[in-house]
Structures are given as structure tokens and as C-alpha cells.
Amino acid sequence: MLQQLHLVFGGLGLWAFLVYQSVHTSGEESVSSPLVRIFVSYYGVVATLGEFHIRGTAMFENFTRFFTRLASYLDLGFEPIVCVHRDMSYAGLVSMKAIAPYVLMCAVGLGLPLYVALFRGHQDDKDRLPLRNQLVGSLVWVIYYLFPTIVIGLFKTFHCTAKIGTEKPAQYMWSNLRIKCYDDDHQAALGIAVILLLIYNIAMPAGILFITRWKRHRLHDPHFRASFGFIYQGYADGKEWWEVVVLARKTAIAVILVFVGDTFLQSLFAVCVLLVASFLQSVYRPYGRQVLNRVELLALFTTLLTQLLCLLFYWLAQERAALHESLHAPYDAAE
């Protein structure tokens, strides 16, 4: 319990600091916001890979387990909601788990500008960013951070499987075998999930393109940067839309996690996605500063290397198991 509290408060403190840095470092030459964005993307990918079936070395397992647990506590997993509302319909639970993170983190985002207003009252009014811009910037950061977790949860709504041991063949949710698929409650949840997925996977990229392409004349405006600068700051001129490619990478890994059940194929497809992402990053170099391109490429290579090592250890484990079976087969047959 004490370790969980440390993760919660430490994670929220880190989160608040990152939100503050990303919203208030709106200068054109600042690299704080792009570095925060790269860290959040890397952190989200590692947390997602930690849920894959394949396992590697003990050190890597502990590393991914830490990120996965930290993600669950930062997103709060909303298990308290499940405990309090045990009689709630699955459709209502999906809606609440999709909305509650934003309600909570908007409160955190509201507290940061208020803190600045109270403790930095000596700052000139002409240099102070409007509260509205700071709130929008905090909300953009929250949406960006929660994107992988929410999308994975929504995709899980569509993943059904046959429940072993049931008399009548029926489909149940892969992530929760207590929920029967395609009944009225599940169909309502599917409708909600479709709407939210359209928002996340179509409306969000379209919004990024609208901000970075059709609002190019405002990209360097301080107030506009305070609201939306987190999604394009640090990218080179003409490549401010590159975050759409990053969102596509996150969506692809989420789809692999949910819908690919085979252990080997799951990691193999993830390696393919990371190879394509590394190739695009090395060819197009979307960041304006080379140090940012190197950091992004290093993060991609690190995740790619860990998956390749996991595949290697998986192959070794399979070979060891086959050897063990072949050695013991004659003795088992003799008995």
C-alpha cells in the first residue's frame, strides 16, 4: 500500500511538473516541451509493450512492469470506480472511464495556473499568459498523455473470445470474461467506443492538421503556443504536423496488443512498426534541432532493441523447452 501511494503521489508530482514545463516553456528556442513530448511517447510505448505476452530478461520485465504500474496509477486505472459502482452497466463504465481522467487532470491543470497567479503575482501583466490559454494547454497535454491508454481500452471493447468451460458456445470479452459480448449492454458500449475511437483516431489527427496547416500564421503567437504548442513545438518548419505520424504509431501498437494473440507474432508485428517508425525518423528528421532527432531516434532504437532481445529470449526458451521434452520423452514412454 505504501509503495502504491509513493507511485501515485510521485507520479502525480512528476505529471504536474511536466504539464507546467510543457505549458509555460512557450519560447520558440526552448527544447523543454519537445523533450517532454518525446519522453511521454517513449513512456507510453514502454508501458504498452509491458502488457505484451512475450517476456525477456528479469531486468527488462521489472523495467516494463514499473512503467506499466506507473501508467495504471497515473491514469488511476479507475479501479476505485469499478469497486464503487459494481452494479453499473458496462456501457456506463466505459463512458465514465473515458471521461473521468479528463475531469481529474483538468483539476490538476487548473491548479497550476492558479499557483502561478498566486505565487508569481509580481510578474508583469503583459508577460502573463491568459488563464484560458494555460487551461487549454494543460488539457492538450492530458489528451496526449492518455491517448495510448484510452485507445487500448476502447479497442478491448471489440475483442471477444469463447469462454472455456461453458455449456453453450458464447462470446465473452477478452479483457473481462464476466461480460457477455453482443448483448444490449455490450452493444451500447460498442456504440460509445466507436464514437470515442472516431474522436481519437480521426478527429484528433484532423485537429492537429488543422492547427499546423491551416493556422500556420498563428504558430508563433505566444498565446496560441501556450494552448497548442505542445503538439508542434520543436518540429522544423513545414513538419509541424509530424505528431500525426506518432499517433499512428501508437494506434498501431495498441491494435497489435489487443487483436494479435500469438506471442511471437505480437512482438514481431511490434518490431515491424518500430522499424518503420525508425526509418521514417531517420529519413525525414522532423525536428528542427539535431539533438531532438537523436533523442527521438535513440528512444525508438531502445524500444526496438528490447523487443528484438525479447524475441531472442523467447526463441531460446522455446528451444530449451523442446530439448527438455525430447530428453524426457523416452523415459515417459518407458514408464
VENPE-V611108 format. One record per residue. RES is the residue in one letter. PHI is phi as a letter, one per 40 degrees, with the letter a starting at -180 (none if undefined). NEAR is the number of other C-alpha atoms within 12 Angstrom. D_LAST is the distance of its C-alpha to the last C-alpha in Angstrom with 1 decimal. Layout:
RES&PHI&NEAR&D_LAST  RES&PHI&NEAR&D_LAST
//
This chain:
M&none&7&49.6  L&c&9&51.8  Q&c&14&49.9  Q&c&18&50.3  L&c&17&54.0  H&c&17&54.3  L&c&25&52.7  V&c&24&55.0  F&c&18&58.2  G&c&19&57.5  G&c&25&56.5  L&c&25&59.5  G&c&18&61.7  L&c&20&60.4  W&c&32&60.8  A&d&30&64.4  F&c&24&65.2  L&c&32&63.8  V&c&41&65.7  Y&c&34&68.9  Q&c&31&68.5  S&c&45&67.8  V&c&47&70.7  H&b&39&73.3  T&b&32&72.8  S&c&36&74.6  G&c&25&76.4  E&c&26&76.0  E&c&16&75.1  S&c&24&72.6  V&b&30&68.9  S&c&27&67.6  S&c&36&67.0  P&c&40&65.2  L&c&31&63.0  V&c&33&62.2  R&c&37&61.3  I&c&37&59.0  F&c&26&57.3  V&c&35&56.8  S&c&35&55.4  Y&c&32&53.0  Y&c&33&52.0  G&c&41&51.4  V&c&43&49.2  V&c&40&47.1  A&c&38&46.7  T&c&44&45.7  L&c&45&43.1  G&c&34&41.7  E&c&32&40.6  F&c&36&38.7  H&c&26&34.9  I&c&33&34.3  R&b&32&34.2  G&b&29&35.3  T&c&21&35.9  A&c&12&36.3  M&c&14&40.0  F&c&25&40.5  E&c&26&38.6  N&c&18&40.9  F&c&23&43.9  T&c&32&43.2  R&c&24&42.2  F&c&26&45.6  F&c&28&47.5  T&c&29&45.7  R&c&30&46.4  L&c&33&49.9  A&c&36&50.4  S&c&30&49.2  Y&c&28&51.6  L&c&35&54.5  D&c&38&54.0  L&g&30&53.3  G&f&25&50.5  F&f&27&52.8  E&c&17&50.1  P&d&16&53.0  I&c&23&54.4  V&c&19&51.2  C&c&12&51.2  V&c&11&54.9  H&b&17&54.9  R&c&13&51.8  D&c&12&53.7  M&c&17&55.0  S&c&21&54.2  Y&c&33&52.0  A&c&27&55.0  G&c&26&57.0  L&c&31&54.3  V&c&36&54.1  S&c&29&57.9  M&c&27&58.0  K&c&34&55.3  A&c&35&57.2  I&c&23&60.6  A&d&25&60.0  P&d&31&59.2  Y&c&30&62.6  V&c&19&64.5  L&c&23&63.0  M&c&31&63.5  C&c&26&66.9  A&c&19&67.8  V&c&29&66.6  G&c&39&68.5  L&c&28&71.6  G&c&23&71.4  L&c&32&71.5  P&c&33&74.8  L&c&21&76.2  Y&c&17&75.2  V&c&22&77.0  A&c&20&80.0  L&c&12&80.3  F&b&12&79.6  R&b&16&81.1  G&c&14&84.2  H&c&12&86.3  Q&c&13&85.0  D&c&10&87.7  D&c&12&87.5  K&c&10&87.9  D&c&14&84.7  R&c&22&82.7  L&c&30&80.4  P&d&24&80.8  L&c&25&78.4  R&c&21&77.5  N&c&27&76.3  Q&c&41&74.2  L&c&33&72.6  V&c&31&71.8  G&c&41&70.4  S&c&43&68.1  L&c&34&66.9  V&c&33&66.2  W&c&41&64.1  V&c&39&62.1  I&c&33&61.5  Y&c&37&60.4  Y&c&37&58.0  L&c&38&56.5  F&d&38&56.1  P&c&42&52.4  T&c&43&51.3  I&c&40&53.4  V&c&40&52.5  I&c&36&48.7  G&c&38&49.2  L&c&36&51.2  F&c&37&48.8  K&c&34&46.0  T&c&41&48.1  F&c&33&47.4  H&c&31&43.7  C&b&26&41.9  T&a&25&38.3  A&c&22&36.5  K&c&21&35.3  I&c&13&31.7  G&g&9&31.4  T&c&13&34.9  E&c&8&35.8  K&c&10&38.6  P&c&13&38.2  A&a&20&40.4  Q&b&24&41.1  Y&b&26&41.2  M&c&29&42.4  W&c&26&39.8  S&c&25&41.3  N&a&21&41.7  L&c&21&39.5  R&c&18&42.0  I&b&29&44.7  K&c&29&44.7  C&c&31&45.9  Y&g&23&49.0  D&c&18&50.5  D&c&15&54.1  D&c&21&53.4  H&c&30&51.0  Q&c&23&53.5  A&c&23&56.2  A&c&35&54.1  L&c&30&53.5  G&c&23&57.3  I&c&28&57.8  A&c&34&55.1  V&c&24&56.8  I&c&21&60.1  L&c&28&58.9  L&c&29&56.9  L&c&18&60.1  I&c&21&62.0  Y&c&32&59.5  N&c&33&58.6  I&b&19&61.9  A&c&17&64.7  M&c&27&63.7  P&c&28&63.7  A&c&21&66.8  G&c&23&68.4  I&c&33&67.6  L&c&25&69.1  F&c&21&72.1  I&c&30&72.6  T&c&33&72.2  R&b&21&73.9  W&c&16&76.5  K&b&21&77.4  R&d&23&77.5  H&c&14&81.1  R&b&19&79.9  L&c&34&76.9  H&b&25&79.0  D&c&20&80.7  P&d&26&79.8  H&c&28&79.4  F&c&30&77.3  R&c&38&75.1  A&c&41&74.7  S&c&35&73.3  F&b&42&71.3  G&c&46&71.3  F&c&50&67.7  I&c&48&66.4  Y&b&47&68.5  Q&c&46&69.9  G&g&42&69.0  Y&c&37&68.5  A&c&25&70.9  D&d&22&73.8  G&g&21&72.7  K&b&25&69.0  E&c&34&69.3  W&c&34&67.2  W&c&32&64.1  E&c&35&62.5  V&c&29&61.8  V&c&29&59.4  V&c&39&57.7  L&c&34&57.3  A&c&26&55.8  R&c&35&53.2  K&c&39&52.3  T&c&34&52.1  A&c&31&49.8  I&c&38&47.3  A&c&37&47.5  V&c&32&46.8  I&c&34&43.7  L&d&39&42.4  V&c&35&42.8  F&b&25&42.1  V&b&24&39.5  G&c&22&36.1  D&c&16&33.9  T&c&26&33.4  F&c&26&34.1  L&c&21&37.0  Q&d&31&38.6  S&c&38&39.1  L&c&31&40.0  F&c&30&42.8  A&c&41&44.0  V&c&31&44.2  C&c&24&46.3  V&c&31&48.6  L&c&37&49.1  L&c&24&49.7  V&c&23&52.4  A&c&32&53.9  S&c&31&54.0  F&c&18&55.6  L&c&21&58.3  Q&c&31&59.0  S&c&22&59.5  V&c&13&61.6  Y&c&20&63.9  R&f&28&64.1  P&c&33&65.4  Y&c&32&66.6  G&c&25&70.1  R&b&22&69.1  Q&c&19&66.7  V&c&19&65.2  L&c&30&64.0  N&c&28&62.5  R&c&22&60.6  V&c&27&59.3  E&c&36&58.1  L&c&32&56.5  L&c&22&54.8  A&c&29&53.4  L&c&36&52.0  F&c&25&50.6  T&c&24&48.9  T&c&36&47.2  L&c&31&46.3  L&c&25&44.8  T&c&32&42.7  Q&c&41&41.2  L&c&27&40.5  L&c&24&38.8  C&c&34&36.7  L&c&29&35.7  L&c&21&34.8  F&c&21&32.7  Y&c&24&31.0  W&c&20&30.2  L&c&17&28.9  A&c&18&26.6  Q&c&17&25.3  E&c&14&24.7  R&c&14&23.0  A&c&15&20.6  A&c&14&20.0  L&c&13&19.4  H&c&14&17.0  E&c&15&15.0  S&c&14&15.1  L&c&13&14.1  H&c&14&10.9  A&c&14&10.0  P&c&11&8.7  Y&c&11&6.3  D&c&10&5.3  A&c&10&5.5  A&c&7&3.8  E&c&7&0.0
//
